[in-house]
Amino acid sequence: MMSNQENARTALVFGASGLVGGYLVNELLNDENYSSVRIYTRKPMGLEHPKVHEHVIDFNRLGEQGQLIKGDDLFICLGTTIRKAGSVRNVEKIDRNLPLEIARIANANGATRVAVVSSIGANPESGNYYLRIKGEMEEGIRKIPFQQIVIARPSMLLGPRKEFRFGEIAGRIGIQLIGFLLVGSLSKYRGIHGRDVARAMIRLICSDRHDIVYQSDQLQNFRTGVIRNRNS
């Protein structure tokens, strides 16, 4: 039962079918700060819960469906791989253009807070196409006048995925094997569970912190209630 129904907020979630997005939805459904969780997907997910409102939309025609993207707190957990997208141009559309379009629409419709999943090493000047795209997405998000912006930069994500990614699985095993060596300034490269990223995003978006960018180790620490300040 809601402890403060009148002040409970509406969450907007994009990427609910992914690793972080799936955990995020579960956390939001159990969070008394939220009375409604609106999920936007390409295909029906079939989630049944009193809080859930699922919208199946055409992501290529967001402008025509903008009236549906209305709420208080926006969570963006979108991302793809070049293998799945087929080209760098398509990765740009999904990892950069789409989050920015969603954020602009939601903000214009009254959303005041946003939390988005980026990547460790994101940099608009990077020679790596993936890190460049994530960095460009971050730059665009910062320019939108939200009252609260949370950019999560996780390292290798841990947890069960619905799709098989051999390279990512190999990377996870490697990260877990050498994790004990990643200390001090290297701790941000340790693997982090998708659930911990989701929990940190919710707690940060509901806080009065304004660091904006949170590295992987900060997300991990914030899950336990301790987070260090660091220049972004």
C-alpha positions, -999 to +999 in steps of 0.1 A: +000+000+000+013+034-009+026+054+020+021+087+002-002+081-027-007+118-036+030+124-041+038+090-058+054+095-092+050+080-127+080+062-141+086+060-179+108+030-189+124+024-222+144-008-226+124-029-202+132-061-221+169-057-215+191-068-186+191-035-166+157-025-178+141-058-166+156-054-131+146-017-131+109-025-137+109-050-109+125-025-085+100+002-095+070-020-089+082-025-053+090+011-048+064+032-029+076+064-045+060+052-078+023+046-083+026+040-120+052+024-143+047+030-180+067+006-203+073+013-239+082-016-261+082-028-297+065-060-288+041-069-260+058-081-228+027-093-211+035-080-177+006-081-153+007-058-123-016-030-111+011-004-116+021-015-151+008+003-182+024-011-213+025+008-246+035-010-278+049+018-301+066+023-334+100+037-325+104+050-360+074+073-355+079+086-320+068+121-329+033+108-338+030+090-304+046+116-282+014+122-262+019+087-247+054+096-233+042+115-203+052+111-167+076+123-140+108+102-141+123+089-173+145+058-174+163+049-206+181+015-208+184+012-246+214-003-263+224-027-290+255-044-306+268-039-340+262-076-347+225-071-340+222-036-355+241-045-386+261-012-390+276+017-370+249+039-385+222+017-369+240+017-336+240+055-337+202+055-342+195+032-313+222+042-288+223+080-295+194+093-316+166+073-300+175+082-264+178+118-272+145+119-291+127+102-262+143+125-236+133+156-255+097+144-259+094+134-223+108+166-210+085+187-232+056+166-218+066+175-182+092+149-171+116+165-147+141+138-140+160+113-162+183+084-156+201+068-186+224+038-190+256+047-209+290+029-207+323+031-189+347+050-211+320+070-229+336+100-247+324+119-277+360+123-289+368+085-286+382+067-316+360+037-306+327+041-324+307+026-294+323+049-268+319+079-291+282+072-297+276+069-259+296+100-253+275+120-279+243+107-263+255+119-229+263+153-243+228+156-258+211+145-225+230+171-206+216+199-228+179+190-221+166+210-191+158+182-167+159+191-130+178+159-122+201+140-146+217+106-138+241+091-163+251+056-153+283+043-167+285+006-158+314-017-167+308-052-178+272-061-169+266-093-150+234-112-148+213-135-171+205-122-206+177-134-228+200-134-259+233-152-263+264-130-267+295-151-268+320-123-267+302-107-237+301-140-218+338-145-224+344-109-211+323-115-180+343-146-171+376-127-176+364-097-155+352-120-127+386-139-127+407-107-124+382-087-104+403-090-072+431-072-090+410-042-099+414-020-069+417+018-063+413+037-095+408+005-114+378-006-093+354+011-118+363-017-143+350-045-121+319-062-134+286-050-120+252-069-118+224-054-137+202-054-106+227-031-088+227-007-117+189-005-117+188+000-079+214+028-081+196+046-109+164+047-089+181+059-057+201+085-075+172+099-095+152+103-063+181+119-045+193+156-044+227+147-058+238+165-089+270+147-099+253+137-132+278+110-142+283+079-120+310+054-128+305+016-122+321+015-088+301+044-076+269+027-088+280-004-068+287+016-037+255+036-039+236+004-038+248-001-002+243+036+006+278+048+003+290+068-027+321+089-033+322+123-051+343+122-082+348+146-111+328+134-142 
